[in-house]
């Protein structure tokens, strides 16, 4: 099989990178849109209990919807291709982003806010200099979980014509050729692992910075 994998890259490297580009493009777009929606809503939820309850319930409902089912549910309304896949991935990414954003801001000790207020900070300064930095590790963890979910689920976007690395997997299954399946699956696994390790490193750095700058 190794020889077949090498031969594939020798003959089809352009095609492979095209699939990678499609996968990354869909992933980045879905993550960006979900962050624009979830981060402000999560912060609002940390301030208003009713909004927090709604966000948690909404996130729990979204988590029980299978990725493939959501993709097919969108077909009668907006057809196939990039847009329905993007919407489905945004929906799947919202729960970890919402929950971790709310948790992050709720974990900020009121003591830090009291100290900031005593130093003359207004609400915007408290948010920018205290709340967001201290909540950032939790938010980054939510982004990490959402990103891994998107990378893995984006393989199913092939079913509705959105391309990506899932094309290799499903082509291999259709042709009973495990070479394509292995290349596609390992590529998705590598991207997921790279995302996890990168965000884990970033979270450790942020926590180290917080401990050194916000110790009371």
N, C-alpha and C positions, 0 to 999 in steps of 0.2 A: 504493500500500500504506500509505503514511503516513496517508492519510485514513481508511483502514479501521482502522488501529491506534487512532487518535484516537477514532473512533466506538465501538470496543470498550470503551475506558475510560470513555467517556461513558455507555454503556448497562450495562456490566458491572463497574464498579469494585469493587463489593462482592464479587462472585464472585472477581475477581482477588486481592484481599487475603485472601480465605478460603483460596485455594490457597497464597499466600505463607505464611500462618500455619501451614498444614498442613506445608509444606516445612520451615519453620524449627523447628517443634515436633519433627518427626521428626529433624532434624539435631542439635538441641541435646540431645535425649534420647540419641541414639546416641553422640554425642561424650562426654557425661557418663559413660555406662556404660562405654565403652571406656577412658576415663581412669582410672576406679576400678579396672578390671582391670589395665591395662597399666602404670601408673606404679609401683605397689608391686612388681609382678612384674619390671619393668625394673630397679628398684633392687636387688632381690634377685639378679637376674642379674649385675649389676655386682660383686657381692660373692662369688658362687659360680659357678665356671666351668661346672659341669654345667648349672645353670639357664640360664646365658647361651647355651650350645650348644643347649639345648632351645628357648629362645625364638627364636633365629635360625632354626633348622630349621622351627619352627612358623610363623614369619612368612613364610618362603620358600614353604611349602606353601600358605598362605592367599593369597599374591600370585598364584598360578597359577590360582585359581578365578575364573572370570568372574562379574561381579556378577549378571547375569541368570540364569545357571545356578544360583547359590546361592539366589536367590529362589525359583526353581521347585522346587529340591530340598527346600525346607522346607514346601511346600504339603501333601504327603501326611501330614506329621506334626502341623503346627499350623494348617493351613488358610490362609486369606488375610486380608489386612487389616494393621493397624498393627504387631502383634507380630512376625510373620515378617519384615516389612520392617525393623523395628528390629534384630532379631537379625542379619540379613544385613549391615546397615550397621555394626554393632558389630564383626563378624568382619572386614570390609574395613578398618576403621579401626585394628585392633590392630597390624598389621605396622609402619607408620611410628612409632607410639607406642612400641612395644617396642624397636625398633632404636635410635631416637634417645635414649631414656631410658638404655639400657645404654651407648651411646656417650658421652653427656653425663657420667655419673658416672665412666666410665673415663678421661675426659680431664682430670679434676681431678688436678693434680700432687700427688704425695705430700709435696712440700715444704711446701705450704700446710697439710697435716694435721700435719706435724711442728712447724711454727711454732705452730699452734693448740694442740697438745698441750703444747708448751713454755710456753705462756701459761696453762696450767692448765685447758683446756677438756676436758670429758668427751665421750663418744661422741655423745650427743644434741646437745650444743652444736656439735661439729664438723659434724655432719650439717646442722643448722639454719642455722648461721652461715657455713659454708664450702662444704660439698659441694653443697647444693641451690642456693645463689646462683650458683656457678660452672657447674653443670650446666644451669641454667635456660635459657640460649639454645638449647641442643640440644633440650631438652624442648619448648620453645615451637615450635621448627621442626618437631618431630614432630607437635605438635598442629595446626600450620598445614597440614601435608601430609594429616593425617587428616581435618581439616575440609573441605578442598577435595575430597578423595575422597568424603566423605559427601554434600556438596552436589551433586556431579555425579551420583553413583550413585542418590541419592534420587529422581531423575526416573523411574527404572525401577520404583520402588515402585508407580506407577500401575497396572502390569500386574497386581498382586495386590490392588488395591483400597485402597491406603494413601493415595491422594490426592496432593496436592502440585502443583508446577508442571509435572510430567510430564503431568498431565491435559491441560493446554493443548497440549503438543507432540503427544501421541498423538491428541487430538481433531482437531487440525489435519491430521495425516497421514490420519486416517480420512475426513475430509470433503474432503480435497484443498484445504484452505484454509491458505495459508502465513501468513496473519495470526496465527493461533493459534500456529503453530510458531515464528514469529519472536519473538512476545511471550514465550513460554515459554523459548525458548533464550536470548534476551538477558537475561531475568531471572535465570536460573541462572548465566550468565556473569558478570553484574554482582555477584551474591552471592559467587561464587568469587573474583572480582577484589578485592572489598571485604575478604574474609577474608584474602587474601594480603597486601594492602597494609597492613592493620591489624596483622597479626602481624609483618610485616617491620619496621614502625615500632617495635613493642614490642621485638623482638629487638635492634634497634640501640640502643635506650635501655638495655636490660639489659646489653649488652656494654660500652657506655660507662660505666655504673655500675660494672661489674666491674673495668674497667681502672683506674678512679679509686680504687677501694677495696681492690683485692687485688694491687696492684703491689708486687713484692718486689725 
